[in-house]
């Protein structure tokens, strides 16, 4: 019988030997990072692409197309609804005025930015 002589084992032998019996685990850290990055991107991009929120929502006008008996019975409640409506519509009109002012300021700023842009000399192109 022949005796087996021990052979020198290298690091690459251990890696290849280990990989044939058991697959090497990949680190989940980069994968989790990519998932988190994708989620953050998907959450932020649609909101940036959406139009601005409507700032001034009008109040609903109280309903008066009801039978006369109902209007008579609930006269006090309907009067309170109208008073609430008139307060809310005043706030709505003030909001529209503020929005108009904001939009005019934004348009003025955009006009100034465009005028500044037009005053920038064009780049010299190297033409033969």
C-alpha positions in Angstrom: 0.0 0.0 0.0 1.1 3.4 -0.8 0.9 6.1 1.8 -0.6 9.4 0.7 1.8 12.2 1.1 0.2 15.4 2.3 0.0 18.0 -0.3 0.3 21.7 0.2 -3.1 23.3 0.2 -3.5 26.8 -1.2 -6.2 29.4 -0.6 -7.6 29.0 -4.1 -7.9 25.2 -3.5 -10.0 25.9 -0.4 -12.2 28.3 -2.3 -12.8 26.0 -5.2 -13.3 23.1 -3.0 -15.7 24.9 -0.8 -17.7 26.3 -3.8 -18.3 22.9 -5.2 -20.0 21.6 -2.1 -21.7 24.8 -0.9 -22.5 27.9 -2.9 -20.8 31.0 -1.7 -23.2 33.4 -0.1 -23.4 36.8 -1.6 -23.5 39.8 0.6 -27.1 41.2 0.8 -25.8 44.6 1.8 -25.4 45.9 -1.8 -28.7 44.4 -2.8 -30.5 46.1 0.1 -28.9 49.4 -0.8 -30.0 49.1 -4.4 -33.6 48.3 -3.3 -33.6 51.2 -0.8 -32.2 53.5 -3.5 -34.8 52.4 -6.0 -37.6 52.8 -3.5 -36.5 56.3 -2.7 -36.3 57.2 -6.3 -39.7 55.8 -7.1 -41.3 57.6 -4.1 -39.7 61.0 -5.0 -40.0 61.1 -8.8 -43.8 60.7 -9.1 -44.3 63.5 -6.5 -41.9 65.8 -8.4 -43.7 65.0 -11.6 -47.2 65.8 -10.2 -48.7 69.2 -10.7 -48.8 71.5 -7.7 -51.5 71.0 -5.1 -54.6 73.1 -5.6 -54.2 75.8 -3.0 -57.7 77.4 -2.9 -60.6 74.9 -2.8 -64.0 76.6 -3.0 -66.6 75.7 -0.3 -69.8 74.0 -1.2 -72.9 76.1 -1.6 -75.7 74.9 0.8 -78.5 73.1 -0.9 -81.8 74.9 -1.2 -83.5 72.7 -3.8 -85.5 70.9 -1.2 -89.2 70.6 -0.5 -90.7 73.7 1.1 -91.7 71.7 4.2 -88.0 70.6 4.7 -86.8 74.2 4.2 -89.3 75.5 6.8 -88.5 72.7 9.3 -84.7 73.1 9.1 -84.7 76.9 8.5 -82.3 77.6 11.4 -79.8 74.9 10.4 -79.8 76.0 6.8 -79.2 79.6 7.9 -76.2 78.5 9.9 -74.9 76.6 6.8 -75.2 79.8 4.7 -73.4 81.9 7.3 -70.6 79.3 7.4 -70.5 79.3 3.6 -70.2 83.1 3.4 -67.3 83.0 5.9 -65.6 80.2 3.9 -66.2 82.0 0.6 -64.5 85.1 2.0 -61.5 83.0 3.0 -61.6 81.4 -0.5 -61.5 84.8 -2.2 -58.6 85.9 0.0 -56.8 82.7 -0.9 -57.4 83.4 -4.6 -56.1 86.9 -4.2 -53.0 85.6 -2.5 -52.5 82.9 -5.2 -52.9 85.5 -7.9 -50.2 87.7 -6.3 -47.9 84.6 -5.9 -48.4 83.7 -9.6 -47.7 87.3 -10.7 -44.5 87.4 -8.6 -43.4 84.0 -10.1 -44.1 85.3 -13.6 -42.2 88.5 -12.9 -39.2 86.4 -11.6 -39.3 84.1 -14.7 -39.4 87.2 -17.0 -36.3 88.6 -15.2 -34.5 85.3 -15.4 -35.3 85.1 -19.1 -34.1 88.7 -19.8 -30.9 87.8 -18.0 -30.6 84.7 -20.1 -31.1 86.6 -23.3 -28.3 89.1 -22.3 -25.7 86.3 -22.0 -23.6 86.4 -25.1 -23.7 83.2 -27.1 -20.7 80.9 -27.0 -18.2 81.3 -29.9 -18.2 78.3 -32.1 -15.1 77.2 -33.8 -16.2 77.1 -37.4 -13.7 76.5 -40.2 
